[in-house]
């Protein structure tokens, strides 16, 4: 059986300005499938190769697969759906499969707007796709589809979701097939070297209200550090990778395992061959301040910190569990350890103003991270925060949910004014860094890396791909009232998806009511037990008053 995976062609001028990122999902899925006996697997990276619809159609015709699989995050969902629409027209006998975080939670939306999608894989795909491919290969599809856990599909015009599949318990049993990627096309611009995105752990014990990672991966699991280093060593020796970013939201959660990982890298001499970066929380940096020199010795050179917002009010709303002053201290600790630090700010909530944007700039300059990034608040439609503010969301064109387009309109600003304020922060921060910091701070690797980061920003800026400025028609402050985000106003929420949300909200409300009722019952019973205990003491000769002494 021939399987074709396609990575959607979607660009927004966000993280991609730092390089061309290898789609790790296809390596992990292909590795699992090959281990299970499926070896006729092909991959088309439409994003990296910037393929048109016609070119994708041509590849589908050339490969003539039995199954076509596509993944999608929220902003690339329409591009992913379009690939499967092309597949329906060009190769109608192939089974059309869609996976990824957006389809996992929004399967009713997807199957309503793209009925040509045959099946959706919900959650981690490695084990689910094996069962799915076996059913197709053994010609048990679609008859046996209800027996496969973790999928959704349409049957008799009704949307059906089977029971959720268990999470992958043994992550170390997954052997990614990195050979399927076109390695000469994946470059990390700041260092001019090949880049990879391996997986150290899955899941997150924290429940930030704007994030979906903890919902998608569910339970938190860490791989054997030696197995991860085995994988990285192969990436270095077999594919000449010189930089990697751990795919985890926060790989430092399990400090013991992370320290083992660092020591293993050092023991094998890999820091001389490869450098790396991570995303993590301020609290972990504060906790690990004495370990930061070890992390740097292991080759960690770039930490992206989720400082998120300057106003403490916003930190509380996001459930970040950090304090503003902690951000400054964590940045100082990283810089002292010679680790480049990038501060991430979320802007664009309904209470954003010119003053709060100015505040984030002042804090960024006061804290002095090496890099700063202002990301537009993007209300993922499957997060708790979206449910809280759903009545304020006006845009349901998910292709714009990309951290660079202002989905939310602040009460006191237009979207154009918000974009202009963010660009003003970028201009001031990086102009001062370029003139007074990057060329003069440090020597050797430090200077080369910072100038490489600046090169990435300038390259995207001149090409007007940064922050989708070219598409929005932003040319500076004089154009803030003329920018156009071109939201597709025909995009709306499907009735089935809204009904699902409302049902979930009702269940959550009823569960909250039950918890409150049980709490009150427990409190009442404790009070009754206390009274009964006091009465029993009196019955045994106790008293609330001191008896008078005998004369």
ChimeraX attribute file (.defattr): number of C-alpha atoms within 10 A of each C-alpha:
attribute: neighborCount
match mode: 1-to-1
recipient: residues
	/A:1	14
	/A:2	16
	/A:3	22
	/A:4	21
	/A:5	22
	/A:6	23
	/A:7	23
	/A:8	26
	/A:9	19
	/A:10	19
	/A:11	18
	/A:12	22
	/A:13	20
	/A:14	18
	/A:15	15
	/A:16	16
	/A:17	24
	/A:18	21
	/A:19	19
	/A:20	19
	/A:21	21
	/A:22	23
	/A:23	19
	/A:24	18
	/A:25	19
	/A:26	26
	/A:27	20
	/A:28	19
	/A:29	22
	/A:30	30
	/A:31	22
	/A:32	22
	/A:33	26
	/A:34	16
	/A:35	15
	/A:36	14
	/A:37	10
	/A:38	18
	/A:39	14
	/A:40	13
	/A:41	18
	/A:42	17
	/A:43	20
	/A:44	20
	/A:45	19
	/A:46	18
	/A:47	19
	/A:48	19
	/A:49	12
	/A:50	14
	/A:51	17
	/A:52	12
	/A:53	15
	/A:54	10
	/A:55	12
	/A:56	22
	/A:57	19
	/A:58	14
	/A:59	17
	/A:60	20
	/A:61	13
	/A:62	9
	/A:63	14
	/A:64	18
	/A:65	23
	/A:66	18
	/A:67	21
	/A:68	24
	/A:69	25
	/A:70	22
	/A:71	25
	/A:72	21
	/A:73	19
	/A:74	21
	/A:75	20
	/A:76	23
	/A:77	24
	/A:78	20
	/A:79	20
	/A:80	23
	/A:81	25
	/A:82	17
	/A:83	26
	/A:84	28
	/A:85	19
	/A:86	18
	/A:87	25
	/A:88	18
	/A:89	11
	/A:90	16
	/A:91	20
	/A:92	14
	/A:93	13
	/A:94	20
	/A:95	23
	/A:96	24
	/A:97	23
	/A:98	28
	/A:99	24
	/A:100	21
	/A:101	23
	/A:102	26
	/A:103	23
	/A:104	23
	/A:105	19
	/A:106	21
	/A:107	26
	/A:108	27
	/A:109	19
	/A:110	24
	/A:111	25
	/A:112	20
	/A:113	16
	/A:114	15
	/A:115	14
	/A:116	22
	/A:117	23
	/A:118	19
	/A:119	24
	/A:120	27
	/A:121	27
	/A:122	27
	/A:123	26
	/A:124	23
	/A:125	21
	/A:126	20
	/A:127	20
	/A:128	22
	/A:129	22
	/A:130	20
	/A:131	18
	/A:132	24
	/A:133	21
	/A:134	17
	/A:135	18
	/A:136	19
	/A:137	15
	/A:138	9
	/A:139	11
	/A:140	13
	/A:141	15
	/A:142	15
	/A:143	10
	/A:144	12
	/A:145	18
	/A:146	16
	/A:147	13
	/A:148	18
	/A:149	19
	/A:150	25
	/A:151	28
	/A:152	26
	/A:153	24
	/A:154	18
	/A:155	10
	/A:156	6
	/A:157	9
	/A:158	12
	/A:159	14
	/A:160	17
	/A:161	20
	/A:162	15
	/A:163	14
	/A:164	15
	/A:165	17
	/A:166	14
	/A:167	21
	/A:168	19
	/A:169	12
	/A:170	11
	/A:171	18
	/A:172	15
	/A:173	12
	/A:174	17
	/A:175	18
	/A:176	22
	/A:177	18
	/A:178	23
	/A:179	13
	/A:180	15
	/A:181	19
	/A:182	14
	/A:183	18
	/A:184	12
	/A:185	15
	/A:186	20
	/A:187	21
	/A:188	24
	/A:189	22
	/A:190	19
	/A:191	21
	/A:192	14
	/A:193	17
	/A:194	25
	/A:195	30
	/A:196	27
	/A:197	19
	/A:198	23
	/A:199	20
	/A:200	25
	/A:201	26
	/A:202	24
	/A:203	20
	/A:204	22
	/A:205	14
	/A:206	15
	/A:207	16
	/A:208	20
	/A:209	20
	/A:210	20
	/A:211	20
	/A:212	21
	/A:213	19
	/A:214	19
	/A:215	17
	/A:216	21
	/A:217	18
	/A:218	17
	/A:219	15
	/A:220	16
	/A:221	19
	/A:222	19
	/A:223	18
	/A:224	18
	/A:225	22
	/A:226	17
	/A:227	17
	/A:228	18
	/A:229	19
	/A:230	14
	/A:231	16
	/A:232	24
	/A:233	20
	/A:234	13
	/A:235	23
	/A:236	19
	/A:237	11
	/A:238	11
	/A:239	19
	/A:240	17
	/A:241	24
	/A:242	24
	/A:243	25
	/A:244	22
	/A:245	19
	/A:246	17
	/A:247	18
	/A:248	19
	/A:249	20
	/A:250	22
	/A:251	23
	/A:252	20
	/A:253	19
	/A:254	14
	/A:255	14
	/A:256	10
	/A:257	19
	/A:258	19
	/A:259	17
	/A:260	14
	/A:261	22
	/A:262	22
	/A:263	18
	/A:264	19
	/A:265	24
	/A:266	17
	/A:267	11
	/A:268	12
	/A:269	14
	/A:270	19
	/A:271	18
	/A:272	13
	/A:273	14
	/A:274	23
	/A:275	20
	/A:276	20
	/A:277	20
	/A:278	19
	/A:279	21
	/A:280	19
	/A:281	23
	/A:282	23
	/A:283	18
	/A:284	17
	/A:285	22
	/A:286	17
	/A:287	12
	/A:288	15
	/A:289	13
	/A:290	12
	/A:291	13
	/A:292	21
	/A:293	16
	/A:294	15
	/A:295	20
	/A:296	20
	/A:297	17
	/A:298	24
	/A:299	22
	/A:300	24
	/A:301	22
	/A:302	22
	/A:303	22
	/A:304	21
	/A:305	25
	/A:306	21
	/A:307	24
	/A:308	24
	/A:309	25
	/A:310	23
	/A:311	13
	/A:312	14
	/A:313	9
	/A:314	16
	/A:315	19
	/A:316	15
	/A:317	13
	/A:318	18
	/A:319	14
	/A:320	22
	/A:321	13
	/A:322	17
	/A:323	16
	/A:324	16
	/A:325	11
	/A:326	15
	/A:327	25
	/A:328	19
	/A:329	14
	/A:330	25
	/A:331	27
	/A:332	17
	/A:333	18
	/A:334	22
	/A:335	15
	/A:336	12
	/A:337	19
	/A:338	18
	/A:339	23
	/A:340	22
	/A:341	24
	/A:342	21
	/A:343	23
	/A:344	20
	/A:345	21
	/A:346	20
	/A:347	28
	/A:348	26
	/A:349	18
	/A:350	15
	/A:351	13
	/A:352	17
	/A:353	20
	/A:354	14
	/A:355	10
	/A:356	17
	/A:357	22
	/A:358	15
	/A:359	15
	/A:360	21
	/A:361	23
	/A:362	15
	/A:363	17
	/A:364	24
	/A:365	17
	/A:366	10
	/A:367	17
	/A:368	19
	/A:369	22
	/A:370	22
	/A:371	21
	/A:372	21
	/A:373	18
	/A:374	22
	/A:375	20
	/A:376	23
	/A:377	22
	/A:378	23
	/A:379	23
	/A:380	20
	/A:381	21
	/A:382	20
	/A:383	19
	/A:384	18
	/A:385	18
	/A:386	18
	/A:387	17
	/A:388	10
	/A:389	12
	/A:390	12
	/A:391	8
	/A:392	12
	/A:393	14
	/A:394	12
	/A:395	19
	/A:396	17
	/A:397	19
	/A:398	22
	/A:399	20
	/A:400	21
	/A:401	23
	/A:402	26
	/A:403	22
	/A:404	22
	/A:405	25
	/A:406	24
	/A:407	25
	/A:408	23
	/A:409	21
	/A:410	19
	/A:411	12
	/A:412	13
	/A:413	17
	/A:414	16
	/A:415	22
	/A:416	21
	/A:417	20
	/A:418	25
	/A:419	26
	/A:420	22
	/A:421	22
	/A:422	23
	/A:423	18
	/A:424	16
	/A:425	22
	/A:426	17
	/A:427	12
	/A:428	13
	/A:429	20
	/A:430	19
	/A:431	13
	/A:432	12
	/A:433	21
	/A:434	15
	/A:435	10
	/A:436	11
	/A:437	16
	/A:438	22
	/A:439	15
	/A:440	11
	/A:441	11
	/A:442	13
	/A:443	10
	/A:444	7
	/A:445	11
	/A:446	17
	/A:447	16
	/A:448	16
	/A:449	19
	/A:450	23
	/A:451	19
	/A:452	19
	/A:453	21
	/A:454	20
	/A:455	16
	/A:456	20
	/A:457	20
	/A:458	15
	/A:459	16
	/A:460	19
	/A:461	17
	/A:462	10
	/A:463	11
	/A:464	18
	/A:465	19
	/A:466	22
	/A:467	24
	/A:468	20
	/A:469	24
	/A:470	16
	/A:471	15
	/A:472	17
	/A:473	15
	/A:474	23
	/A:475	14
	/A:476	13
	/A:477	15
	/A:478	10
	/A:479	14
	/A:480	19
	/A:481	13
	/A:482	13
	/A:483	21
	/A:484	15
	/A:485	18
	/A:486	10
	/A:487	15
	/A:488	13
	/A:489	10
	/A:490	9
	/A:491	13
	/A:492	14
	/A:493	16
	/A:494	16
	/A:495	12
	/A:496	17
	/A:497	18
	/A:498	13
	/A:499	12
	/A:500	15
	/A:501	16
	/A:502	13
	/A:503	12
	/A:504	12
	/A:505	13
	/A:506	12
	/A:507	12
	/A:508	12
	/A:509	12
	/A:510	12
	/A:511	12
	/A:512	12
	/A:513	12
	/A:514	12
	/A:515	12
	/A:516	12
	/A:517	12
	/A:518	12
	/A:519	12
	/A:520	12
	/A:521	12
	/A:522	12
	/A:523	12
	/A:524	12
	/A:525	12
	/A:526	12
	/A:527	12
	/A:528	12
	/A:529	12
	/A:530	12
	/A:531	12
	/A:532	12
	/A:533	12
	/A:534	14
	/A:535	13
	/A:536	12
	/A:537	13
	/A:538	12
	/A:539	10
	/A:540	8
	/A:541	7
	/A:542	12
	/A:543	12
	/A:544	8
	/A:545	6
	/A:546	7
	/A:547	7
	/A:548	6
	/A:549	5
	/A:550	4
	/A:551	3
